[in-house]
Amino acid sequence: MNSVWDEMNRKVALAYGRGAMDEALQLAEQALKIARDANGSVHPSVATSVNNLAGIYKSLGELAQAEKLYEEAWAIRKRTLGEDHPEVATSLNNLAVLYKQQGEFFEAEALHKEALAIREKALGNDHLDVAVSLNNLAVLYDSWRKLPEAEALYRRAIDIIEKQLGPDHPNLATSLNNLAGIFKTRKLFEQAEPLYQRALAIRQTHYGHHHPQVAVVLRNLGTLYKRAGKTDLAEKYKEAARQIREH
């Protein structure tokens, strides 16, 4: 089963990656059938397929169906792997992101915290998956305007990513950009600017100068300079972002 199932999951990921959601949905349902036929309804492979299917429904905007499937995957993982397994944390994280998307911040916070605690216990405080949980909880607090809490979590995530992946990894740029956004919101422009510039340099080095991820930081810098009253710089960075988006 594994080779056939793995190949089907690979096709799901490829279809999803190119935005062919109907194809991805069909393939994910086939992968789930393969897993159930081989292992029954309660097995980690079934949880993985159910989780993948949930992600596709989430992308399609069918949030109620996605929530139901995420909960099913979570229940299977708890039963088969134990409540403190890292894959249980993955299910918690997925549900938390979904709840945030629906504006259910209290529910999302509880699940993110539980996922973080599981990962810290199972993987250690410096594991990259812990950084993912820290960043996800920080994004929630950012949206919730709990900015000091978000800042502290972003800083922890940055420390882990830098330690594990080095100072120039693109994953680091995401957290740097997010932390800069905290300072921009608080009008601490002199603290935000070097973080944005560092994120920009990392993404330009990794992706090239004309990648959409580069445009994101350029646009953020443009907004920063506008708020800081630096009109010429603001227009320069906004124009650079526009040129990337239009080509």
C-alpha positions as CSV (number, residue, x, y, z in Angstrom):
1,M,0.0,0.0,0.0
2,N,2.7,2.5,1.0
3,S,4.3,2.9,-2.5
4,V,0.9,3.4,-4.2
5,W,-0.3,5.6,-1.4
6,D,2.9,7.7,-1.3
7,E,2.7,8.2,-5.1
8,M,-0.9,9.3,-4.8
9,N,0.0,11.8,-2.1
10,R,2.8,13.1,-4.3
11,K,0.3,13.7,-7.1
12,V,-2.1,15.4,-4.6
13,A,0.7,17.8,-3.6
14,L,1.6,18.5,-7.2
15,A,-2.0,19.3,-8.2
16,Y,-2.5,21.4,-5.1
17,G,0.7,23.3,-5.7
18,R,-0.4,24.3,-9.2
19,G,-3.8,25.3,-8.0
20,A,-5.7,22.4,-9.7
21,M,-8.1,22.0,-6.7
22,D,-10.6,19.7,-8.3
23,E,-7.9,17.4,-9.4
24,A,-6.3,17.5,-6.0
25,L,-9.6,16.8,-4.3
26,Q,-10.2,13.7,-6.5
27,L,-6.7,12.4,-5.9
28,A,-6.9,13.0,-2.2
29,E,-10.2,11.0,-2.0
30,Q,-8.5,8.2,-3.9
31,A,-5.5,8.3,-1.5
32,L,-7.9,8.1,1.5
33,K,-9.7,5.1,-0.1
34,I,-6.3,3.3,-0.5
35,A,-5.4,3.9,3.1
36,R,-8.8,2.7,4.4
37,D,-8.8,-0.4,2.2
38,A,-5.3,-1.3,3.4
39,N,-5.5,-0.4,7.1
40,G,-9.1,0.1,8.1
41,S,-10.7,3.4,9.3
42,V,-8.4,4.0,12.3
43,H,-4.8,4.2,11.2
44,P,-2.2,7.0,11.0
45,S,-2.1,6.8,7.2
46,V,-5.9,7.4,7.2
47,A,-5.4,10.4,9.5
48,T,-2.8,11.8,7.0
49,S,-5.2,11.4,4.1
50,V,-8.1,12.9,6.0
51,N,-5.9,15.8,7.0
52,N,-4.8,16.4,3.4
53,L,-8.4,16.3,2.2
54,A,-9.3,18.9,4.9
55,G,-6.6,21.2,3.7
56,I,-8.1,21.1,0.2
57,Y,-11.6,21.9,1.4
58,K,-10.1,24.7,3.4
59,S,-8.5,26.2,0.3
60,L,-11.8,25.8,-1.5
61,G,-13.5,27.9,1.2
62,E,-15.6,24.9,2.5
63,L,-14.7,25.6,6.1
64,A,-17.3,23.4,7.8
65,Q,-16.3,20.4,5.8
66,A,-12.6,21.2,6.5
67,E,-13.3,21.5,10.2
68,K,-15.1,18.1,10.3
69,L,-12.2,16.4,8.6
70,Y,-9.5,18.1,10.7
71,E,-11.3,16.9,13.8
72,E,-11.5,13.3,12.4
73,A,-7.8,13.3,11.7
74,W,-7.1,14.7,15.2
75,A,-9.2,11.9,16.8
76,I,-7.5,9.2,14.8
77,R,-4.1,10.5,15.7
78,K,-4.9,10.7,19.4
79,R,-6.2,7.1,19.3
80,T,-3.4,5.5,17.3
81,L,-0.4,7.6,18.3
82,G,-1.2,9.0,21.7
83,E,-2.2,12.4,22.9
84,D,1.4,13.7,23.1
85,H,2.5,12.8,19.6
86,P,3.8,15.5,17.3
87,E,1.3,14.6,14.6
88,V,-1.5,15.3,17.2
89,A,0.1,18.8,17.5
90,T,-0.1,19.1,13.7
91,S,-3.9,18.5,13.8
92,L,-4.3,21.0,16.7
93,N,-2.4,23.5,14.7
94,N,-4.5,23.0,11.6
95,L,-7.7,23.4,13.5
96,A,-6.4,26.5,15.3
97,V,-5.6,28.1,11.9
98,L,-9.1,27.3,10.7
99,Y,-10.6,28.8,13.9
100,K,-8.6,32.0,13.4
101,Q,-9.8,32.3,9.9
102,Q,-13.3,32.2,11.2
103,G,-12.6,34.8,13.9
104,E,-12.7,32.3,16.8
105,F,-9.6,33.6,18.5
106,F,-10.1,32.1,21.9
107,E,-10.6,28.6,20.5
108,A,-7.6,29.1,18.2
109,E,-5.4,30.3,21.1
110,A,-6.2,27.3,23.2
111,L,-5.3,24.8,20.4
112,H,-2.1,26.7,19.4
113,K,-0.9,26.6,23.0
114,E,-1.7,22.9,23.3
115,A,0.2,22.2,20.1
116,L,3.1,24.2,21.2
117,A,3.3,22.4,24.6
118,I,3.2,19.0,22.8
119,R,6.0,19.9,20.4
120,E,8.2,21.4,23.2
121,K,7.8,18.2,25.2
122,A,8.2,15.7,22.4
123,L,10.8,17.5,20.2
124,G,12.6,19.9,22.5
125,N,12.5,23.7,22.8
126,D,14.8,24.3,19.8
127,H,13.1,22.2,17.2
128,L,11.9,23.8,14.0
129,D,8.3,22.6,14.5
130,V,8.3,24.5,17.8
131,A,9.3,27.6,15.8
132,V,6.3,26.9,13.6
133,S,4.0,26.8,16.6
134,L,5.5,30.0,18.0
135,N,5.0,31.8,14.8
136,N,1.5,30.6,14.3
137,L,0.5,31.7,17.8
138,A,2.3,35.0,17.2
139,V,0.3,35.6,14.0
140,L,-2.9,35.0,16.0
141,Y,-1.9,37.5,18.6
142,D,-0.9,39.9,15.9
143,S,-4.4,39.7,14.4
144,W,-5.8,40.0,17.9
145,R,-3.7,43.1,18.5
146,K,-1.9,41.4,21.4
147,L,1.3,42.9,20.2
148,P,3.7,42.4,23.1
149,E,2.8,38.7,23.2
150,A,3.2,38.4,19.5
151,E,6.6,40.2,19.6
152,A,7.9,37.8,22.2
153,L,6.8,34.7,20.3
154,Y,8.3,36.0,17.0
155,R,11.6,36.6,18.7
156,R,11.7,33.1,20.0
157,A,10.8,31.7,16.6
158,I,13.6,33.8,15.0
159,D,16.1,32.5,17.5
160,I,15.3,28.9,16.8
161,I,15.2,29.3,13.0
162,E,18.5,31.2,13.0
163,K,20.1,28.5,15.2
164,Q,18.8,25.6,13.2
165,L,18.9,26.9,9.6
166,G,21.4,29.8,9.7
167,P,21.0,33.6,9.3
168,D,20.1,33.6,5.6
169,H,17.3,31.0,5.4
170,P,14.0,32.1,3.7
171,N,12.0,30.8,6.7
172,L,13.8,33.4,8.8
173,A,12.7,36.2,6.4
174,T,9.1,35.4,7.1
175,S,9.4,35.8,10.9
176,L,11.6,38.9,10.4
177,N,8.9,40.4,8.2
178,N,6.2,39.6,10.7
179,L,8.2,41.1,13.6
180,A,8.8,44.2,11.6
181,G,5.1,44.5,11.1
182,I,4.6,44.6,14.9
183,F,7.0,47.5,15.2
184,K,5.4,49.3,12.2
185,T,1.9,49.0,13.8
186,R,3.4,50.4,17.0
187,K,5.0,53.3,15.0
188,L,8.5,52.1,16.0
189,F,9.7,52.7,12.5
190,E,13.5,52.7,13.3
191,Q,13.1,49.2,14.8
192,A,11.0,47.9,11.9
193,E,13.2,49.2,9.0
194,P,16.3,47.0,9.6
195,L,14.1,43.9,10.0
196,Y,12.3,44.6,6.7
197,Q,15.6,45.3,5.0
198,R,17.1,42.0,6.3
199,A,14.0,40.1,5.2
200,L,14.2,41.7,1.8
201,A,17.9,40.8,1.4
202,I,17.3,37.2,2.3
203,R,14.4,36.8,-0.1
204,Q,16.3,38.6,-2.9
205,T,19.3,36.3,-2.4
206,H,17.1,33.1,-2.2
207,Y,14.4,33.8,-4.8
208,G,15.9,36.5,-7.0
209,H,14.8,40.2,-7.3
210,H,11.6,39.6,-9.2
211,H,9.8,37.0,-7.0
212,P,6.3,37.7,-5.4
213,Q,7.8,37.1,-2.0
214,V,10.2,39.9,-2.6
215,A,7.3,42.1,-3.6
216,V,5.6,41.5,-0.3
217,V,8.5,43.0,1.7
218,L,9.0,45.8,-0.8
219,R,5.3,46.8,-0.4
220,N,5.7,46.6,3.4
221,L,8.7,48.9,3.3
222,G,6.8,51.3,1.1
223,T,4.0,51.4,3.7
224,L,6.6,51.9,6.5
225,Y,8.3,54.8,4.7
226,K,4.9,56.4,3.9
227,R,3.9,56.3,7.6
228,A,7.3,57.7,8.6
229,G,6.8,60.6,6.2
230,K,9.6,59.5,3.8
231,T,7.5,60.0,0.7
232,D,10.2,59.5,-1.9
233,L,11.4,56.2,-0.4
234,A,7.8,55.1,0.0
235,E,7.1,55.6,-3.7
236,K,10.4,53.9,-4.7
237,Y,9.6,50.7,-2.9
238,K,5.9,50.6,-3.8
239,E,6.8,51.1,-7.5
240,A,9.4,48.2,-7.3
241,A,6.6,46.0,-5.7
242,R,4.2,47.0,-8.5
243,Q,6.6,46.1,-11.2
244,I,7.1,42.6,-9.8
245,R,3.4,42.0,-9.5
246,E,2.7,43.2,-13.0
247,H,5.3,41.0,-14.7
